[in-house]
Amino acid sequence: MREEIIREHVIFHGRVQGVGFRYQAVYAARSFNLTGWVENLPDGSVEMEVQGTPVGIACLMKHMRSGHWIRIDDMDVDQIPVVSGERGFGVRGY
């Protein structure tokens, strides 16, 4: 039986830029076998699309909240359609 795959669009608010947030996200997402991307936004928030199992995504969110310098005050989370054939997780916006 295949595990359910979902995709979430998340905007993180708080102290999330200039603290290694994106690189922690890449490291953790890859370790939990998730795909997607993460990007800084001009307003100081961080945008992410992440795809994988609900358990994997929950583990990523828990990991991000435990970051030493990272402080997540709020998250806007929406479930969005899965992207077929996506591979890897990286930083966007370069």
N, CA, C and O atoms as a GROMACS GRO file, in nm:
protein
  376
    1MET      N    1   0.084  -0.119   0.000
    1MET     CA    2   0.000   0.000   0.000
    1MET      C    3   0.088   0.125   0.000
    1MET      O    4   0.179   0.137   0.083
    2ARG      N    5   0.063   0.217  -0.092
    2ARG     CA    6   0.141   0.341  -0.102
    2ARG      C    7   0.096   0.442   0.003
    2ARG      O    8  -0.023   0.454   0.034
    3GLU      N    9   0.194   0.514   0.056
    3GLU     CA   10   0.161   0.619   0.151
    3GLU      C   11   0.103   0.739   0.077
    3GLU      O   12   0.142   0.768  -0.036
    4GLU      N   13   0.011   0.807   0.141
    4GLU     CA   14  -0.048   0.928   0.084
    4GLU      C   15   0.059   1.035   0.068
    4GLU      O   16   0.142   1.055   0.157
    5ILE      N   17   0.057   1.104  -0.044
    5ILE     CA   18   0.147   1.217  -0.070
    5ILE      C   19   0.063   1.343  -0.078
    5ILE      O   20  -0.039   1.348  -0.148
    6ILE      N   21   0.105   1.445  -0.005
    6ILE     CA   22   0.036   1.574  -0.006
    6ILE      C   23   0.138   1.684  -0.037
    6ILE      O   24   0.259   1.661  -0.035
    7ARG      N   25   0.087   1.802  -0.067
    7ARG     CA   26   0.173   1.919  -0.090
    7ARG      C   27   0.114   2.036  -0.013
    7ARG      O   28  -0.007   2.059  -0.015
    8GLU      N   29   0.200   2.109   0.055
    8GLU     CA   30   0.156   2.225   0.131
    8GLU      C   31   0.232   2.350   0.088
    8GLU      O   32   0.351   2.345   0.059
    9HIS      N   33   0.160   2.460   0.084
    9HIS     CA   34   0.219   2.593   0.063
    9HIS      C   35   0.219   2.660   0.200
    9HIS      O   36   0.116   2.670   0.265
   10VAL      N   37   0.337   2.705   0.244
   10VAL     CA   38   0.352   2.760   0.378
   10VAL      C   39   0.423   2.894   0.371
   10VAL      O   40   0.524   2.909   0.301
   11ILE      N   41   0.371   2.992   0.444
   11ILE     CA   42   0.440   3.119   0.466
   11ILE      C   43   0.475   3.124   0.615
   11ILE      O   44   0.387   3.115   0.700
   12PHE      N   45   0.604   3.138   0.644
   12PHE     CA   46   0.653   3.145   0.781
   12PHE      C   47   0.677   3.292   0.818
   12PHE      O   48   0.738   3.366   0.741
   13HIS      N   49   0.628   3.333   0.934
   13HIS     CA   50   0.646   3.468   0.985
   13HIS      C   51   0.725   3.461   1.116
   13HIS      O   52   0.710   3.366   1.192
   14GLY      N   53   0.806   3.560   1.140
   14GLY     CA   54   0.887   3.566   1.262
   14GLY      C   55   1.031   3.600   1.227
   14GLY      O   56   1.057   3.668   1.129
   15ARG      N   57   1.124   3.551   1.309
   15ARG     CA   58   1.267   3.569   1.279
   15ARG      C   59   1.308   3.451   1.192
   15ARG      O   60   1.358   3.350   1.242
   16VAL      N   61   1.286   3.465   1.061
   16VAL     CA   62   1.306   3.354   0.968
   16VAL      C   63   1.401   3.389   0.853
   16VAL      O   64   1.428   3.305   0.768
   17GLN      N   65   1.451   3.512   0.850
   17GLN     CA   66   1.552   3.548   0.750
   17GLN      C   67   1.680   3.588   0.822
   17GLN      O   68   1.677   3.650   0.928
   18GLY      N   69   1.793   3.552   0.762
   18GLY     CA   70   1.922   3.585   0.820
   18GLY      C   71   1.963   3.494   0.935
   18GLY      O   72   2.055   3.525   1.010
   19VAL      N   73   1.894   3.380   0.949
   19VAL     CA   74   1.921   3.287   1.059
   19VAL      C   75   1.945   3.145   1.010
   19VAL      O   76   1.946   3.051   1.090
   20GLY      N   77   1.965   3.128   0.879
   20GLY     CA   78   1.990   2.994   0.824
   20GLY      C   79   1.864   2.911   0.801
   20GLY      O   80   1.872   2.789   0.786
   21PHE      N   81   1.750   2.977   0.800
   21PHE     CA   82   1.622   2.906   0.787
   21PHE      C   83   1.616   2.822   0.660
   21PHE      O   84   1.582   2.704   0.665
   22ARG      N   85   1.648   2.884   0.546
   22ARG     CA   86   1.635   2.811   0.419
   22ARG      C   87   1.727   2.690   0.413
   22ARG      O   88   1.688   2.584   0.364
   23TYR      N   89   1.848   2.706   0.464
   23TYR     CA   90   1.943   2.594   0.457
   23TYR      C   91   1.907   2.483   0.555
   23TYR      O   92   1.929   2.366   0.526
   24GLN      N   93   1.852   2.519   0.670
   24GLN     CA   94   1.799   2.418   0.762
   24GLN      C   95   1.682   2.344   0.697
   24GLN      O   96   1.669   2.223   0.711
   25ALA      N   97   1.597   2.419   0.626
   25ALA     CA   98   1.482   2.359   0.559
   25ALA      C   99   1.528   2.259   0.453
   25ALA      O  100   1.473   2.149   0.444
   26VAL      N  101   1.628   2.296   0.374
   26VAL     CA  102   1.679   2.206   0.270
   26VAL      C  103   1.735   2.079   0.334
   26VAL      O  104   1.702   1.968   0.291
   27TYR      N  105   1.818   2.094   0.435
   27TYR     CA  106   1.880   1.979   0.502
   27TYR      C  107   1.772   1.885   0.558
   27TYR      O  108   1.776   1.764   0.535
   28ALA      N  109   1.677   1.943   0.631
   28ALA     CA  110   1.573   1.861   0.694
   28ALA      C  111   1.481   1.798   0.591
   28ALA      O  112   1.448   1.680   0.601
   29ALA      N  113   1.439   1.875   0.491
   29ALA     CA  114   1.347   1.821   0.390
   29ALA      C  115   1.410   1.703   0.318
   29ALA      O  116   1.344   1.602   0.294
   30ARG      N  117   1.536   1.716   0.284
   30ARG     CA  118   1.604   1.604   0.216
   30ARG      C  119   1.614   1.484   0.308
   30ARG      O  120   1.599   1.370   0.262
   31SER      N  121   1.638   1.505   0.437
   31SER     CA  122   1.650   1.391   0.529
   31SER      C  123   1.516   1.321   0.551
   31SER      O  124   1.514   1.203   0.586
   32PHE      N  125   1.405   1.393   0.531
   32PHE     CA  126   1.272   1.334   0.544
   32PHE      C  127   1.213   1.293   0.409
   32PHE      O  128   1.094   1.264   0.400
   33ASN      N  129   1.296   1.291   0.304
   33ASN     CA  130   1.254   1.251   0.169
   33ASN      C  131   1.139   1.335   0.115
   33ASN      O  132   1.045   1.282   0.055
   34LEU      N  133   1.147   1.465   0.136
   34LEU     CA  134   1.046   1.558   0.087
   34LEU      C  135   1.099   1.630  -0.036
   34LEU      O  136   1.220   1.639  -0.056
   35THR      N  137   1.009   1.681  -0.117
   35THR     CA  138   1.046   1.761  -0.233
   35THR      C  139   0.984   1.899  -0.221
   35THR      O  140   0.894   1.921  -0.140
   36GLY      N  141   1.034   1.992  -0.303
   36GLY     CA  142   0.978   2.126  -0.304
   36GLY      C  143   1.084   2.232  -0.305
   36GLY      O  144   1.194   2.211  -0.357
   37TRP      N  145   1.052   2.348  -0.248
   37TRP     CA  146   1.143   2.462  -0.248
   37TRP      C  147   1.112   2.556  -0.132
   37TRP      O  148   1.006   2.551  -0.070
   38VAL      N  149   1.209   2.644  -0.107
   38VAL     CA  150   1.195   2.746  -0.003
   38VAL      C  151   1.257   2.875  -0.056
   38VAL      O  152   1.355   2.870  -0.130
   39GLU      N  153   1.199   2.990  -0.018
   39GLU     CA  154   1.244   3.118  -0.074
   39GLU      C  155   1.216   3.232   0.024
   39GLU      O  156   1.110   3.236   0.086
   40ASN      N  157   1.310   3.325   0.037
   40ASN     CA  158   1.287   3.448   0.114
   40ASN      C  159   1.192   3.539   0.038
   40ASN      O  160   1.197   3.546  -0.085
   41LEU      N  161   1.107   3.609   0.111
   41LEU     CA  162   1.017   3.708   0.051
   41LEU      C  163   1.059   3.848   0.095
   41LEU      O  164   1.120   3.864   0.201
   42PRO      N  165   1.028   3.949   0.014
   42PRO     CA  166   1.072   4.086   0.045
   42PRO      C  167   1.020   4.140   0.178
   42PRO      O  168   1.082   4.229   0.237
   43ASP      N  169   0.908   4.088   0.228
   43ASP     CA  170   0.851   4.140   0.353
   43ASP      C  171   0.914   4.078   0.478
   43ASP      O  172   0.869   4.107   0.589
   44GLY      N  173   1.017   3.994   0.462
   44GLY     CA  174   1.084   3.933   0.577
   44GLY      C  175   1.034   3.795   0.613
   44GLY      O  176   1.088   3.730   0.702
   45SER      N  177   0.930   3.749   0.545
   45SER     CA  178   0.879   3.614   0.568
   45SER      C  179   0.950   3.516   0.474
   45SER      O  180   1.028   3.557   0.388
   46VAL      N  181   0.920   3.388   0.490
   46VAL     CA  182   0.977   3.285   0.405
   46VAL      C  183   0.863   3.201   0.350
   46VAL      O  184   0.772   3.161   0.423
   47GLU      N  185   0.868   3.174   0.220
   47GLU     CA  186   0.767   3.093   0.151
   47GLU      C  187   0.825   2.955   0.123
   47GLU      O  188   0.943   2.942   0.089
   48MET      N  189   0.741   2.853   0.136
   48MET     CA  190   0.784   2.716   0.109
   48MET      C  191   0.670   2.640   0.044
   48MET      O  192   0.553   2.657   0.079
   49GLU      N  193   0.706   2.555  -0.052
   49GLU     CA  194   0.616   2.450  -0.098
   49GLU      C  195   0.686   2.320  -0.069
   49GLU      O  196   0.802   2.301  -0.107
   50VAL      N  197   0.617   2.231  -0.001
   50VAL     CA  198   0.677   2.104   0.041
   50VAL      C  199   0.581   1.991   0.010
   50VAL      O  200   0.460   2.003   0.029
   51GLN      N  201   0.636   1.882  -0.039
   51GLN     CA  202   0.556   1.767  -0.083
   51GLN      C  203   0.615   1.639  -0.025
   51GLN      O  204   0.736   1.619  -0.024
   52GLY      N  205   0.526   1.553   0.024
   52GLY     CA  206   0.567   1.424   0.078
   52GLY      C  207   0.456   1.366   0.163
   52GLY      O  208   0.340   1.405   0.151
   53THR      N  209   0.493   1.274   0.250
   53THR     CA  210   0.393   1.214   0.338
   53THR      C  211   0.355   1.314   0.447
   53THR      O  212   0.436   1.400   0.483
   54PRO      N  213   0.234   1.304   0.500
   54PRO     CA  214   0.196   1.393   0.611
   54PRO      C  215   0.292   1.381   0.730
   54PRO      O  216   0.323   1.481   0.795
   55VAL      N  217   0.339   1.260   0.759
   55VAL     CA  218   0.433   1.241   0.870
   55VAL      C  219   0.565   1.312   0.840
   55VAL      O  220   0.620   1.378   0.928
   56GLY      N  221   0.616   1.298   0.718
   56GLY     CA  222   0.740   1.365   0.681
   56GLY      C  223   0.730   1.516   0.691
   56GLY      O  224   0.821   1.581   0.741
   57ILE      N  225   0.619   1.571   0.645
   57ILE     CA  226   0.599   1.716   0.652
   57ILE      C  227   0.588   1.761   0.797
   57ILE      O  228   0.643   1.865   0.833
   58ALA      N  229   0.518   1.684   0.879
   58ALA     CA  230   0.508   1.718   1.022
   58ALA      C  231   0.645   1.716   1.089
   58ALA      O  232   0.674   1.802   1.172
   59CYS      N  233   0.729   1.620   1.052
   59CYS     CA  234   0.866   1.614   1.106
   59CYS      C  235   0.947   1.736   1.064
   59CYS      O  236   1.023   1.790   1.144
   60LEU      N  237   0.931   1.779   0.939
   60LEU     CA  238   1.001   1.899   0.892
   60LEU      C  239   0.958   2.021   0.973
   60LEU      O  240   1.042   2.099   1.016
   61MET      N  241   0.828   2.037   0.994
   61MET     CA  242   0.778   2.154   1.068
   61MET      C  243   0.830   2.152   1.212
   61MET      O  244   0.866   2.257   1.266
   62LYS      N  245   0.832   2.036   1.274
   62LYS     CA  246   0.885   2.025   1.410
   62LYS      C  247   1.033   2.062   1.412
   62LYS      O  248   1.077   2.134   1.502
   63HIS      N  249   1.108   2.014   1.315
   63HIS     CA  250   1.251   2.046   1.306
   63HIS      C  251   1.272   2.197   1.290
   63HIS      O  252   1.359   2.254   1.355
   64MET      N  253   1.192   2.260   1.205
   64MET     CA  254   1.210   2.403   1.181
   64MET      C  255   1.179   2.484   1.308
   64MET      O  256   1.243   2.586   1.333
   65ARG      N  257   1.085   2.441   1.386
   65ARG     CA  258   1.051   2.512   1.510
   65ARG      C  259   1.160   2.497   1.616
   65ARG      O  260   1.167   2.577   1.709
   66SER      N  261   1.244   2.396   1.602
   66SER     CA  262   1.347   2.371   1.704
   66SER      C  263   1.480   2.439   1.672
   66SER      O  264   1.577   2.423   1.746
   67GLY      N  265   1.486   2.516   1.564
   67GLY     CA  266   1.609   2.584   1.526
   67GLY      C  267   1.656   2.681   1.633
   67GLY      O  268   1.574   2.751   1.694
   68HIS      N  269   1.787   2.686   1.656
   68HIS     CA  270   1.843   2.768   1.765
   68HIS      C  271   1.815   2.917   1.747
   68HIS      O  272   1.773   2.984   1.842
   69TRP      N  273   1.838   2.971   1.629
   69TRP     CA  274   1.819   3.114   1.604
   69TRP      C  275   1.685   3.145   1.540
   69TRP      O  276   1.642   3.260   1.537
   70ILE      N  277   1.619   3.044   1.489
   70ILE     CA  278   1.491   3.061   1.419
   70ILE      C  279   1.379   3.079   1.521
   70ILE      O  280   1.373   3.008   1.622
   71ARG      N  281   1.290   3.176   1.494
   71ARG     CA  282   1.171   3.193   1.577
   71ARG      C  283   1.051   3.207   1.483
   71ARG      O  284   1.035   3.308   1.416
   72ILE      N  285   0.967   3.106   1.480
   72ILE     CA  286   0.846   3.109   1.397
   72ILE      C  287   0.732   3.160   1.484
   72ILE      O  288   0.692   3.095   1.581
   73ASP      N  289   0.679   3.277   1.449
   73ASP     CA  290   0.567   3.334   1.523
   73ASP      C  291   0.433   3.287   1.469
   73ASP      O  292   0.337   3.271   1.545
   74ASP      N  293   0.427   3.264   1.339
   74ASP     CA  294   0.300   3.224   1.276
   74ASP      C  295   0.331   3.156   1.143
   74ASP      O  296   0.434   3.181   1.081
   75MET      N  297   0.239   3.070   1.101
   75MET     CA  298   0.251   3.002   0.972
   75MET      C  299   0.115   3.005   0.904
   75MET      O  300   0.013   2.974   0.965
   76ASP      N  301   0.115   3.043   0.776
   76ASP     CA  302  -0.006   3.032   0.694
   76ASP      C  303   0.012   2.907   0.609
   76ASP      O  304   0.104   2.900   0.528
   77VAL      N  305  -0.074   2.808   0.628
   77VAL     CA  306  -0.058   2.678   0.562
   77VAL      C  307  -0.182   2.647   0.479
   77VAL      O  308  -0.295   2.656   0.527
   78ASP      N  309  -0.159   2.611   0.353
   78ASP     CA  310  -0.266   2.567   0.263
   78ASP      C  311  -0.223   2.439   0.195
   78ASP      O  312  -0.108   2.426   0.153
   79GLN      N  313  -0.316   2.345   0.182
   79GLN     CA  314  -0.288   2.225   0.103
   79GLN      C  315  -0.314   2.259  -0.043
   79GLN      O  316  -0.418   2.318  -0.076
   80ILE      N  317  -0.220   2.222  -0.130
   80ILE     CA  318  -0.229   2.253  -0.272
   80ILE      C  319  -0.209   2.125  -0.352
   80ILE      O  320  -0.169   2.023  -0.295
   81PRO      N  321  -0.235   2.127  -0.483
   81PRO     CA  322  -0.220   2.005  -0.564
   81PRO      C  323  -0.076   1.954  -0.567
   81PRO      O  324   0.020   2.032  -0.570
   82VAL      N  325  -0.063   1.823  -0.567
   82VAL     CA  326   0.067   1.756  -0.576
   82VAL      C  327   0.128   1.782  -0.713
   82VAL      O  328   0.056   1.786  -0.813
   83VAL      N  329   0.260   1.799  -0.719
   83VAL     CA  330   0.333   1.817  -0.844
   83VAL      C  331   0.395   1.684  -0.882
   83VAL      O  332   0.485   1.635  -0.814
   84SER      N  333   0.346   1.625  -0.990
   84SER     CA  334   0.397   1.494  -1.035
   84SER      C  335   0.540   1.506  -1.084
   84SER      O  336   0.576   1.602  -1.152
   85GLY      N  337   0.621   1.408  -1.050
   85GLY     CA  338   0.757   1.399  -1.102
   85GLY      C  339   0.857   1.494  -1.041
   85GLY      O  340   0.972   1.500  -1.086
   86GLU      N  341   0.819   1.568  -0.940
   86GLU     CA  342   0.913   1.661  -0.876
   86GLU      C  343   1.023   1.582  -0.806
   86GLU      O  344   0.998   1.480  -0.742
   87ARG      N  345   1.144   1.633  -0.819
   87ARG     CA  346   1.259   1.569  -0.753
   87ARG      C  347   1.335   1.674  -0.673
   87ARG      O  348   1.357   1.785  -0.720
   88GLY      N  349   1.375   1.637  -0.554
   88GLY     CA  350   1.462   1.722  -0.475
   88GLY      C  351   1.392   1.835  -0.404
   88GLY      O  352   1.273   1.861  -0.425
   89PHE      N  353   1.468   1.902  -0.320
   89PHE     CA  354   1.422   2.018  -0.243
   89PHE      C  355   1.535   2.119  -0.245
   89PHE      O  356   1.649   2.086  -0.213
   90GLY      N  357   1.503   2.244  -0.283
   90GLY     CA  358   1.609   2.343  -0.294
   90GLY      C  359   1.565   2.483  -0.258
   90GLY      O  360   1.448   2.509  -0.231
   91VAL      N  361   1.663   2.573  -0.260
   91VAL     CA  362   1.639   2.715  -0.236
   91VAL      C  363   1.605   2.779  -0.369
   91VAL      O  364   1.674   2.759  -0.469
   92ARG      N  365   1.500   2.856  -0.371
   92ARG     CA  366   1.456   2.926  -0.491
   92ARG      C  367   1.487   3.075  -0.478
   92ARG      O  368   1.503   3.126  -0.367
   93GLY      N  369   1.494   3.143  -0.591
   93GLY     CA  370   1.508   3.288  -0.588
   93GLY      C  371   1.647   3.339  -0.618
   93GLY      O  372   1.680   3.452  -0.583
   94TYR      N  373   1.727   3.259  -0.683
   94TYR     CA  374   1.862   3.305  -0.721
   94TYR      C  375   1.865   3.340  -0.866
   94TYR      O  376   1.969   3.380  -0.918
   0.00000   0.00000   0.00000
